[in-house]
Amino acid sequence: MTVRAVSPALAIAVLVGTTITASAQPLSRAEAVAQAITAHPQVKLALEQVAVLEGRITEARADALPDLSWSMRALRSRDPGLLNTPNFDSFPAEFRAALRPIPGNMFDAYAAVQQTLFSFKLGHAVGAAKLAREAGDEQVRFARQTIALQAIHGYNDLLFALEQLRVARSAIEQKEAHVNVARSRRSAGVATELDVLRVEVDLENERAALFRAETQVAAARARLNTIMLRPIDSAVEPTDSFSVEPVASTFEAAVEEALASRPELQSLRLELQVRDRLIDVSRAEMKPRVDLTAGYGFSARNPRDLADLDFARWSAAVTATIPVFDGHRTAGRIAQGLAERNVVAQRIAALENQVRLDVQALWDSLLLAERTLAAADLNVAQARRAVDMTEANYRLGTATPLDVLDAQQALVLAEDIRNQALLTRANSRASLSFVMGRDPLTDGRPAAPAKR
């Protein structure tokens, strides 16, 4: 019996793969999601948007609080005002000579307060800001769920690639054993050189498939690292696997929950309420308002008199403003606000239709994947049995090399279909939870959906 030498490239690939696996960081699906959510810019951007909305709430509330200011002034001036009086020349000459303007100093210290006593606008503005803040929270929830779903899909893709690599390595072992048997039969004179050549070519083709599987694993690992914002060459080893768990829901319940819980829908509904409040704010521009302005301070020529009550000055005023006509400016703003509100309402209707379609597509995908997986399990078991029987028959001389190759190829195909069904089911499961407004990680575990 002759032993075929392993190519240097394959040996290096196996050595590198073994080294990476040995130093790879164990990573669960939950850990991948947590790292992605913590580091991803999309989530951080949503959180910064919430911070902006917090600032707008503070700004809106400012109209209900007094504006306080304190000012101090030191002024030196010369005013020839009396000299410019039109009848100044008619004054007596001695009087005119005595009226010589000289520079003088003036020192002021003054506190002022402004307070809105009543406004139709204030309550609506604060309410709109609070609703916008709630919409921002929904956007944060949407960003987290989106990144979680991407991380789950990336993790599942890596599991699929690793499973395909396992299938390829198993196929290599089977084909190497088949090559050894063929060479033994050739040495014994019961197989032809063409039989040996055929199985050797098939082995080389499978080695190429193994290399493709290894590159797919590297690519899937790089995509997962990218989602987690880690260096793409970081070695990770998944500790979870594809799982099959039941779902406590029906199609109708899934649609109802999705329409009620999707963060995007919740955000748009809150935005609709914000638009209503902003329209009320615009309408309030043409309604009365009452404001208080007051001030107290000192004004003196000498700084030492700034504490003397004889030099105190103060004022207080309550102003009622009743808009009468603004050139239809407010009417124009109201018309714009109504149009923007209607745009949001149409976006809600369109998204609700899309949600129904998404739930149906994912529900059907789950059902198809479940049925495919049930059939694939049987096909894999049958294909493995067929490989064992065909190889045994070949050793006894009652089967041809082509029979063995066909049986091995059928097993690879059956395992590929099963792996594809596992991946489709896992991704559809997480995506359905996402569409329903749930956490794709903790709630993304539906099993076979009921028939609609």
Sequence and secondary structure as in RCSB ss.txt:
>XXXX:A:sequence
MTVRAVSPALAIAVLVGTTITASAQPLSRAEAVAQAITAHPQVKLALEQVAVLEGRITEARADALPDLSWSMRAL
RSRDPGLLNTPNFDSFPAEFRAALRPIPGNMFDAYAAVQQTLFSFKLGHAVGAAKLAREAGDEQVRFARQTIALQ
AIHGYNDLLFALEQLRVARSAIEQKEAHVNVARSRRSAGVATELDVLRVEVDLENERAALFRAETQVAAARARLN
TIMLRPIDSAVEPTDSFSVEPVASTFEAAVEEALASRPELQSLRLELQVRDRLIDVSRAEMKPRVDLTAGYGFSA
RNPRDLADLDFARWSAAVTATIPVFDGHRTAGRIAQGLAERNVVAQRIAALENQVRLDVQALWDSLLLAERTLAA
ADLNVAQARRAVDMTEANYRLGTATPLDVLDAQQALVLAEDIRNQALLTRANSRASLSFVMGRDPLTDGRPAAPA
KR
>XXXX:A:secstr
       HHHHHHHHHHHHHHHH EEE HHHHHHHHHHH HHHHHHHHHHHHHHHHHHHHHGGGS EEEEEEEEE
EE   TGGG TTGGGS HHHHHH     EEEEEEEEEEEEEEEEHHHHHHHHHHHHHHHHHHHHHHHHHHHHHHH
HHHHHHHHHHHHHHHHHHHHHHHHHHHHHHHHHHHHHTTSS HHHHHHHHHHHHHHHHHHHHHHHHHHHHHHHHH
HHTTS TT  EEE            HHHHHHHHHHH HHHHHHHHHHHHHHHHHHHHHHTTS EEEEEEEEEEEE
SSGGGGG GGGEEEEEEEEEE     TTHHHHHHHHHHHHHHHHHHHHHHHHHHHHHHHHHHHHHHHHHHHHHHH
HHHHHHHHHHHHHHHHHHHHHTSS HHHHHHHHHHHHHHHHHHHHHHHHHHHHHHHHHHHTTS TTTS    S  
  
